[in-house]
Amino acid sequence: MKKMLLLILLALLMFVSCQNGTGKIENETKSTESVESTQVEEGLPFVADDLPDDLDLKGKEVKIFIGDYNNAYIDDMYSPELTGNRLSDAVYYVVKNVEDRLNVKLKYDYTTYTWDQMTAFQNKIISGILAGDNSFDIFFDVMNYSSNMIENKYFINLAETKYINLDKPWYNHTVLENMPDDNIYFLSGQFSLVNIKSAFAVYFNDNLYKSLGKNEDLYAVVDSGKWTLDKLEEVIKDVYSDLNGNGEPDSGDRFGLTFGDENKYLGFIKSLGMDIFVKKGGGYEFAWDNERALEVIAKLCPLINSNINVLSVKKHGGNNNTDFAVSSGGGNFTNKSFIEGNSLFTLSLVADAATIVPSIDFNHGLLPYPKLNEAQENYSIMLQRNCFVLMPTTVTDPDSASAVLEAISSESYRSLVPEYCEITLKTRYSYDDDVSRMFDLIINSIVYDPGEIYANLLGTPSMIIKEALRDNNPNWASKMVSIKNGLINKMDSVTELTY
């Protein structure tokens, strides 16, 4: 019953000095004028935090450090001054409002690093904590450092901090539910736009949809729970057209379904209920070898690689082919055919709206990734990339740090996230607007699989399904035989963490 009430509430709510550089930034604005916080329409039921109205940190400095992976994090979490850019200014006001509200000075620091530099960066973080380095109180990064918790205690239990309320909607609850015990050493949530922007989403060309004689209301299909993989295949049937007349399917033709890049295959893992691991009591049960997983692979391989209405990534050059892909920043891509009006659906990220929407001359729509079947109760959305928050054991004042994190999270949830929706999707944030409503559905359906939460410990198992779909290898059962025991042994270590 408690879980059902939570779901109803959520449905209503919304290391190295690397070659890319290390930067230190401070909030230089000293204005005492009232802060013009971005506000959404009055009457929307946004939850308030429980911080005391008279909480005063007396000008204390709280140090925040950001692992700016692929240069995709810092700009959405800190802006040192007003620039006239709506999103940048909304980020600025999150920080400024927290400083004014708590009478606190937030000092930001960051390091930009790439995938190849990740290990060195993480080693520097851990070695610094072991050495007693107290240069930061709150730490944001793409990884959650779970593998570093096996032998030593590096991070404090956030569940025991004074001001963090884990029941609030700005924290992702499936992360909490999939922890091995009640100790919470990292969180995911709306304190970072990365955890919104990286959500997998489906865009559709409404003009093309109607011109093809299709009149079924896709939003009604979603609302009725009938937006399934089979329904997607039904809608894209007979959409393909050899527009360039060369007698073969290529990026110059019209398709029913396209992909931004191969990473967009990953969104099917949770949307189709293909769990990697499932939390069972105090442990985790391997689920990638069950009948549902076999069914998912058996459906997806021919859809991606053999359906004439689908433009696959590998077959047409992928990211390296500028006829196929358009960079959307941060190492991500969206599909060029869709932008040019020659694709009915494209699988992409919420963040790709910033590239798609200004570039198109047709009406667009937004939908969640489909379910496997109508029996599946909920739509489930994965993130392609995460932002976790941790506090090192060297934090000088955990009470103040927890108040700051709670204030940043609640301010971002109530002001920055709705403003981001309006800016990127070009739609007024309202429950009466279908695109905004689907945006709400998507971000409130974000779930985590234990296999993804502990991906750095397990060796990023999601890459296995991406490779199977890319290479059109439907023999999933034999693949599971070869990797199952190794993944289970690694996952067993999670329940043996000695904090």
C-alpha positions as CSV (number, residue, x, y, z in Angstrom):
1,M,0.0,0.0,0.0
2,K,2.8,2.4,0.9
3,K,4.5,1.7,-2.5
4,M,1.2,2.4,-4.3
5,L,0.8,5.7,-2.5
6,L,4.3,6.7,-3.4
7,L,3.6,5.9,-7.1
8,I,0.5,8.0,-7.0
9,L,2.4,10.9,-5.5
10,L,5.2,10.6,-8.1
11,A,2.6,10.5,-10.9
12,L,1.4,13.8,-9.7
13,L,4.8,15.4,-9.2
14,M,7.1,15.9,-11.3
15,F,42.5,13.2,-10.4
16,V,44.5,13.9,-11.8
17,S,45.2,17.2,-13.6
18,C,43.9,15.8,-16.8
19,Q,44.4,17.3,-20.3
20,N,40.9,18.7,-20.3
21,G,41.7,20.8,-17.4
22,T,40.8,21.5,-13.8
23,G,38.8,24.5,-12.9
24,K,37.9,26.4,-9.8
25,I,34.9,28.7,-9.7
26,E,33.3,30.9,-7.2
27,N,30.0,32.8,-6.9
28,E,31.1,36.4,-7.5
29,T,27.6,37.9,-7.3
30,K,27.1,39.8,-4.1
31,S,23.8,41.4,-5.0
32,T,21.4,41.9,-2.1
33,E,18.4,42.4,-4.5
34,S,15.6,39.9,-4.3
35,V,16.3,36.8,-6.4
36,E,14.0,36.2,-9.3
37,S,13.7,32.4,-9.0
38,T,12.2,30.7,-12.0
39,Q,8.6,29.7,-11.0
40,V,6.2,27.3,-12.6
41,E,2.4,27.8,-12.8
42,E,0.8,28.3,-9.4
43,G,-1.3,25.4,-8.3
44,L,0.9,22.6,-9.5
45,P,1.4,20.2,-6.5
46,F,5.2,20.5,-6.0
47,V,6.3,19.2,-2.6
48,A,8.2,21.5,-0.2
49,D,11.3,20.4,1.7
50,D,11.3,20.1,5.5
51,L,14.2,22.4,6.3
52,P,13.5,24.7,9.2
53,D,12.4,28.2,8.2
54,D,14.9,29.7,10.6
55,L,17.9,27.5,9.6
56,D,20.9,29.8,9.5
57,L,24.4,28.5,8.6
58,K,25.9,31.9,9.6
59,G,27.9,32.4,6.4
60,K,29.6,29.0,6.6
61,E,31.5,27.8,3.5
62,V,30.3,24.5,2.1
63,K,32.6,23.0,-0.6
64,I,31.1,21.2,-3.6
65,F,33.2,19.2,-6.1
66,I,31.9,18.0,-9.4
67,G,33.4,15.2,-11.6
68,D,32.6,16.9,-14.9
69,Y,32.6,13.7,-17.1
70,N,32.8,14.5,-20.8
71,N,32.2,18.2,-20.0
72,A,28.5,17.4,-19.6
73,Y,27.9,18.2,-15.9
74,I,29.2,21.5,-14.7
75,D,27.1,23.9,-16.8
76,D,23.9,22.3,-15.6
77,M,24.9,22.5,-11.9
78,Y,26.7,25.9,-11.6
79,S,26.6,29.3,-13.3
80,P,28.7,32.0,-11.8
81,E,26.7,34.9,-13.1
82,L,23.6,36.0,-15.0
83,T,24.1,35.7,-18.8
84,G,20.7,36.2,-20.3
85,N,20.5,32.5,-21.3
86,R,17.4,31.2,-19.7
87,L,18.7,27.8,-18.6
88,S,22.1,29.2,-17.4
89,D,20.2,31.8,-15.4
90,A,17.9,29.2,-13.9
91,V,21.0,27.2,-12.8
92,Y,22.4,30.5,-11.3
93,Y,19.3,31.1,-9.3
94,V,19.3,27.6,-7.8
95,V,22.7,28.3,-6.2
96,K,21.9,31.9,-5.4
97,N,18.6,31.1,-3.7
98,V,20.2,28.3,-1.6
99,E,22.9,30.7,-0.5
100,D,20.4,33.4,0.5
101,R,18.0,31.0,2.1
102,L,20.6,29.3,4.3
103,N,23.0,32.1,4.7
104,V,25.8,29.9,3.3
105,K,28.6,30.4,0.9
106,L,28.9,27.6,-1.7
107,K,32.3,27.1,-3.2
108,Y,32.3,25.1,-6.4
109,D,35.3,23.2,-7.8
110,Y,35.4,20.7,-10.7
111,T,37.6,18.5,-12.8
112,T,36.7,17.6,-16.4
113,Y,37.7,14.1,-17.5
114,T,37.0,11.6,-20.2
115,W,36.3,7.8,-20.2
116,D,40.0,7.0,-20.6
117,Q,40.8,9.2,-17.6
118,M,38.1,7.9,-15.4
119,T,40.1,5.3,-13.4
120,A,42.9,7.8,-12.7
121,F,40.3,10.4,-11.6
122,Q,38.5,7.9,-9.3
123,N,41.8,6.7,-7.8
124,K,42.7,10.3,-7.0
125,I,39.4,10.8,-5.2
126,I,39.8,7.7,-3.1
127,S,43.5,8.3,-2.3
128,G,42.7,11.9,-1.3
129,I,40.0,10.7,1.2
130,L,42.3,8.1,2.7
131,A,44.9,10.8,3.1
132,G,42.4,13.0,5.0
133,D,41.9,15.5,2.3
134,N,38.9,17.7,3.2
135,S,38.8,19.9,0.1
136,F,35.2,19.1,-0.5
137,D,32.1,18.4,1.5
138,I,29.7,17.3,-1.3
139,F,30.8,15.3,-4.3
140,F,28.9,14.8,-7.6
141,D,30.1,12.3,-10.2
142,V,28.9,10.0,-13.0
143,M,29.9,6.9,-11.0
144,N,28.9,6.0,-7.4
145,Y,32.1,4.4,-6.2
146,S,30.3,1.3,-5.0
147,S,33.3,-0.9,-5.8
148,N,35.4,1.1,-3.4
149,M,33.1,0.4,-0.5
150,I,34.0,-3.3,-0.3
151,E,37.1,-3.0,1.9
152,N,37.1,0.5,3.3
153,K,34.8,3.3,4.4
154,Y,35.2,6.3,2.2
155,F,31.7,7.9,2.3
156,I,29.2,8.7,5.1
157,N,25.8,7.2,5.4
158,L,23.4,9.8,4.0
159,A,20.5,8.2,5.7
160,E,21.9,9.3,9.0
161,T,22.5,12.9,8.1
162,K,20.4,15.6,9.9
163,Y,18.5,17.2,7.0
164,I,18.3,14.8,4.1
165,N,14.8,13.4,3.7
166,L,15.0,10.3,1.5
167,D,11.2,10.1,1.2
168,K,11.1,13.3,-0.9
169,P,10.4,13.1,-4.7
170,W,13.6,14.7,-5.8
171,Y,15.5,11.5,-4.8
172,N,15.2,8.4,-7.0
173,H,13.5,5.8,-4.9
174,T,14.4,2.7,-6.9
175,V,18.1,3.4,-6.1
176,L,17.2,3.4,-2.4
177,E,15.1,0.2,-2.7
178,N,18.0,-1.6,-4.4
179,M,20.6,-0.9,-1.7
180,P,21.8,-4.1,0.1
181,D,20.8,-2.6,3.5
182,D,19.6,0.6,5.1
183,N,23.0,2.3,4.6
184,I,22.8,4.9,1.9
185,Y,26.2,6.0,0.6
186,F,25.1,7.6,-2.7
187,L,21.9,9.1,-4.1
188,S,20.5,9.9,-7.5
189,G,17.9,12.5,-8.2
190,Q,16.9,15.9,-9.5
191,F,19.8,17.7,-7.9
192,S,21.4,17.4,-11.3
193,L,19.8,17.9,-14.7
194,V,21.9,15.1,-16.0
195,N,19.4,12.8,-14.2
196,I,16.6,14.3,-16.3
197,K,18.4,15.0,-19.6
198,S,19.8,11.4,-19.8
199,A,16.4,9.8,-19.7
200,F,15.6,7.7,-22.8
201,A,12.6,9.1,-24.8
202,V,10.8,8.6,-28.1
203,Y,10.2,11.6,-30.4
204,F,7.7,11.5,-33.2
205,N,6.9,13.6,-36.3
206,D,3.2,14.5,-35.8
207,N,2.9,16.0,-39.3
208,L,4.3,12.9,-41.0
209,Y,2.1,10.7,-38.8
210,K,-1.0,12.5,-40.0
211,S,0.1,12.7,-43.6
212,L,0.4,8.9,-43.6
213,G,-3.3,8.7,-42.7
214,K,-2.7,7.6,-39.2
215,N,-5.2,9.1,-36.8
216,E,-5.0,7.1,-33.6
217,D,-4.1,9.4,-30.6
218,L,-0.7,8.2,-29.5
219,Y,-1.0,9.9,-26.1
220,A,-4.3,8.1,-25.5
221,V,-2.4,4.9,-26.4
222,V,0.2,5.6,-23.7
223,D,-2.5,6.6,-21.2
224,S,-4.3,3.3,-21.8
225,G,-1.2,1.3,-21.2
226,K,-1.2,0.0,-24.7
227,W,2.0,1.6,-25.9
228,T,4.0,-1.6,-26.4
229,L,6.7,-2.9,-28.6
230,D,4.1,-4.6,-30.8
231,K,2.2,-1.4,-31.1
232,L,5.3,0.5,-32.2
233,E,5.9,-2.1,-34.9
234,E,2.3,-1.9,-36.0
235,V,2.5,1.9,-36.3
236,I,5.7,1.9,-38.4
237,K,4.5,-0.8,-40.7
238,D,4.7,0.3,-44.4
239,V,6.2,3.7,-43.5
240,Y,9.5,3.0,-45.5
241,S,9.8,4.7,-48.8
242,D,12.8,4.8,-51.2
243,L,12.9,8.5,-51.4
244,N,16.2,8.8,-53.2
245,G,15.3,6.0,-55.7
246,N,18.5,4.1,-55.5
247,G,16.8,0.8,-54.8
248,E,18.3,0.2,-51.3
249,P,17.4,1.4,-47.8
250,D,19.8,4.1,-46.7
251,S,19.8,7.4,-44.7
252,G,18.3,9.2,-47.8
253,D,15.0,7.3,-47.4
254,R,11.9,7.6,-45.2
255,F,11.7,5.3,-42.2
256,G,9.3,4.4,-39.4
257,L,12.0,4.2,-36.7
258,T,15.5,5.5,-36.3
259,F,18.1,5.8,-33.5
260,G,20.4,8.6,-32.3
261,D,23.2,6.1,-31.8
262,E,23.7,2.5,-30.5
263,N,23.4,3.6,-26.9
264,K,19.7,4.2,-27.5
265,Y,19.3,0.4,-27.6
266,L,20.0,0.4,-23.9
267,G,16.7,2.1,-23.1
268,F,14.9,-1.1,-24.0
269,I,16.5,-2.9,-21.0
270,K,14.2,-1.5,-18.4
271,S,11.3,-0.4,-20.7
272,L,10.7,-4.0,-21.7
273,G,11.3,-5.3,-18.2
274,M,14.5,-7.1,-19.1
275,D,16.0,-7.0,-15.6
276,I,19.7,-7.7,-15.1
277,F,19.3,-8.4,-11.4
278,V,16.3,-8.3,-9.1
279,K,16.5,-7.5,-5.4
280,K,15.4,-10.5,-3.3
281,G,15.5,-10.0,0.5
282,G,19.1,-9.3,1.4
283,G,20.5,-10.4,-1.9
284,Y,20.2,-10.2,-5.7
285,E,18.8,-12.7,-8.1
286,F,20.2,-12.9,-11.7
287,A,17.3,-12.4,-14.1
288,W,18.9,-12.0,-17.5
289,D,18.5,-15.7,-18.3
290,N,14.8,-16.0,-17.8
291,E,12.0,-16.4,-20.5
292,R,11.3,-12.7,-20.6
293,A,14.9,-11.8,-21.5
294,L,14.9,-14.4,-24.2
295,E,11.6,-13.0,-25.6
296,V,13.0,-9.4,-25.6
297,I,16.1,-10.3,-27.5
298,A,14.1,-12.5,-29.9
299,K,11.9,-9.5,-30.7
300,L,14.5,-6.7,-30.8
301,C,17.1,-8.4,-33.0
302,P,14.9,-8.6,-36.1
303,L,13.2,-5.3,-35.4
304,I,16.5,-3.4,-35.4
305,N,18.4,-5.4,-38.0
306,S,15.8,-6.8,-40.4
307,N,12.7,-4.6,-40.5
308,I,12.6,-2.5,-43.7
309,N,11.0,0.3,-41.7
310,V,13.9,0.6,-39.3
311,L,17.1,2.4,-40.0
312,S,19.7,0.5,-37.9
313,V,22.8,2.2,-36.6
314,K,25.6,-0.2,-37.6
315,K,24.3,-0.9,-41.1
316,H,24.4,2.8,-42.0
317,G,27.6,4.0,-40.5
318,G,26.4,5.2,-37.1
319,N,28.0,8.1,-35.3
320,N,30.9,8.3,-37.8
321,N,28.5,9.0,-40.7
322,T,27.4,12.6,-40.8
323,D,24.6,11.5,-43.2
324,F,23.1,9.5,-40.3
325,A,23.9,11.3,-37.0
326,V,24.0,14.8,-35.6
327,S,26.0,15.5,-32.4
328,S,23.8,16.6,-29.5
329,G,26.8,17.2,-27.2
330,G,28.4,15.3,-24.4
331,G,29.3,12.4,-26.7
332,N,25.7,11.8,-27.7
333,F,23.9,11.9,-31.1
334,T,20.5,12.2,-32.5
335,N,19.2,11.0,-35.9
336,K,19.6,13.3,-38.9
337,S,16.7,11.6,-40.9
338,F,14.3,12.5,-38.1
339,I,15.5,16.1,-38.0
340,E,15.0,16.3,-41.8
341,G,11.4,15.1,-41.5
342,N,12.1,11.6,-42.9
343,S,11.5,9.5,-39.9
344,L,8.3,8.9,-38.0
345,F,9.9,7.9,-34.7
346,T,13.3,8.3,-33.3
347,L,14.7,6.9,-30.1
348,S,16.8,9.5,-28.3
349,L,17.3,11.3,-25.0
350,V,15.3,14.0,-23.3
351,A,18.4,16.2,-23.7
352,D,18.4,15.8,-27.5
353,A,15.4,18.1,-27.6
354,A,17.8,21.0,-27.4
355,T,19.2,19.8,-30.8
356,I,16.0,18.4,-32.3
357,V,13.4,21.1,-31.5
358,P,15.2,24.2,-32.9
359,S,16.2,22.2,-36.1
360,I,12.8,20.9,-37.2
361,D,10.0,22.5,-39.2
362,F,7.3,20.1,-38.1
363,N,5.2,19.5,-35.0
364,H,6.9,17.0,-32.7
365,G,5.6,14.7,-30.0
366,L,7.2,13.0,-27.0
367,L,6.5,9.5,-25.7
368,P,8.1,7.1,-23.3
369,Y,9.9,4.0,-24.5
370,P,7.3,1.2,-25.1
371,K,6.5,-1.6,-22.7
372,L,6.9,-5.3,-23.7
373,N,3.1,-6.0,-23.5
374,E,0.0,-4.6,-21.9
375,A,0.3,-6.9,-18.9
376,Q,3.4,-4.9,-17.9
377,E,2.1,-2.6,-15.2
378,N,4.3,0.5,-15.7
379,Y,6.4,2.3,-18.2
380,S,10.0,2.2,-17.1
381,I,12.7,4.6,-18.1
382,M,16.5,4.1,-17.9
383,L,19.1,6.8,-17.8
384,Q,22.0,6.6,-20.3
385,R,24.2,8.5,-17.9
386,N,23.9,9.3,-14.2
387,C,24.9,11.8,-11.6
388,F,25.3,10.5,-8.1
389,V,26.0,12.5,-5.0
390,L,28.2,11.3,-2.1
391,M,29.7,12.9,1.0
392,P,33.3,11.9,2.0
393,T,34.2,10.8,5.5
394,T,36.4,13.9,5.6
395,V,33.4,16.2,5.4
396,T,34.0,18.9,8.0
397,D,30.3,19.6,8.9
398,P,27.9,16.9,7.7
399,D,24.9,18.8,9.2
400,S,25.5,21.9,7.1
401,A,26.4,19.8,4.0
402,S,23.2,17.8,4.3
403,A,21.1,21.0,4.6
404,V,22.8,22.4,1.4
405,L,22.2,19.2,-0.5
406,E,18.5,19.1,0.5
407,A,18.0,22.7,-0.4
408,I,19.8,22.3,-3.8
409,S,17.7,19.2,-4.6
410,S,14.3,20.8,-3.7
411,E,15.1,24.1,-5.4
412,S,16.2,22.2,-8.6
413,Y,13.1,20.0,-8.5
414,R,10.6,23.0,-8.1
415,S,12.2,25.5,-10.4
416,L,15.0,24.3,-12.6
417,V,13.5,21.0,-13.9
418,P,10.2,22.7,-15.0
419,E,12.1,25.5,-16.6
420,Y,14.3,23.0,-18.4
421,C,11.2,21.3,-19.8
422,E,9.8,24.6,-21.2
423,I,13.1,25.7,-22.6
424,T,14.1,22.5,-24.4
425,L,10.7,21.2,-25.4
426,K,9.3,24.6,-26.2
427,T,6.1,23.9,-24.4
428,R,4.4,25.6,-21.5
429,Y,4.7,23.5,-18.3
430,S,1.2,22.4,-17.6
431,Y,-0.7,19.2,-17.0
432,D,-3.0,20.1,-19.9
433,D,-0.2,19.9,-22.4
434,D,0.5,16.5,-23.8
435,V,4.2,17.0,-24.3
436,S,4.7,18.4,-20.8
437,R,2.6,15.5,-19.4
438,M,4.7,13.0,-21.2
439,F,7.8,14.7,-19.9
440,D,6.4,14.3,-16.4
441,L,5.6,10.6,-17.1
442,I,9.1,10.0,-18.4
443,I,11.0,11.6,-15.5
444,N,8.7,10.1,-12.9
445,S,9.2,6.6,-14.4
446,I,13.0,6.6,-14.1
447,V,14.1,3.4,-12.5
448,Y,17.4,1.7,-11.8
449,D,18.4,-1.9,-12.1
450,P,20.9,-3.3,-9.5
451,G,23.0,-4.3,-12.4
452,E,23.3,-0.7,-13.5
453,I,23.6,0.7,-10.0
454,Y,26.7,-1.4,-9.4
455,A,27.8,-1.3,-13.1
456,N,31.4,-0.3,-12.2
457,L,31.7,-3.3,-9.9
458,L,30.2,-5.6,-12.5
459,G,32.0,-4.3,-15.6
460,T,29.0,-2.5,-17.2
461,P,26.9,-5.5,-18.1
462,S,24.4,-3.3,-20.2
463,M,27.1,-3.2,-22.9
464,I,26.4,-6.9,-23.5
465,I,22.9,-6.3,-24.7
466,K,24.0,-3.4,-26.8
467,E,26.5,-5.6,-28.6
468,A,24.0,-8.4,-29.1
469,L,21.5,-6.0,-30.7
470,R,24.2,-4.3,-32.8
471,D,25.6,-7.5,-34.1
472,N,22.2,-9.2,-34.6
473,N,23.0,-12.1,-32.2
474,P,19.7,-13.4,-30.9
475,N,21.4,-16.5,-29.2
476,W,21.0,-15.0,-25.8
477,A,20.8,-18.2,-23.9
478,S,24.3,-19.3,-24.8
479,K,25.7,-15.9,-24.0
480,M,24.2,-16.1,-20.5
481,V,25.8,-19.5,-19.9
482,S,29.2,-17.9,-20.5
483,I,28.8,-14.9,-18.3
484,K,26.2,-15.8,-15.7
485,N,28.4,-17.2,-12.9
486,G,30.9,-14.4,-13.2
487,L,28.2,-11.7,-12.8
488,I,26.6,-13.5,-9.9
489,N,29.9,-13.8,-8.0
490,K,30.6,-10.1,-8.5
491,M,27.1,-9.2,-7.4
492,D,27.3,-11.4,-4.3
493,S,30.1,-9.1,-3.1
494,V,27.7,-6.2,-2.9
495,T,25.9,-7.9,0.0
496,E,29.3,-8.4,1.7
497,L,30.2,-4.7,1.7
498,T,31.9,-3.8,5.0
499,Y,31.4,-0.1,5.4
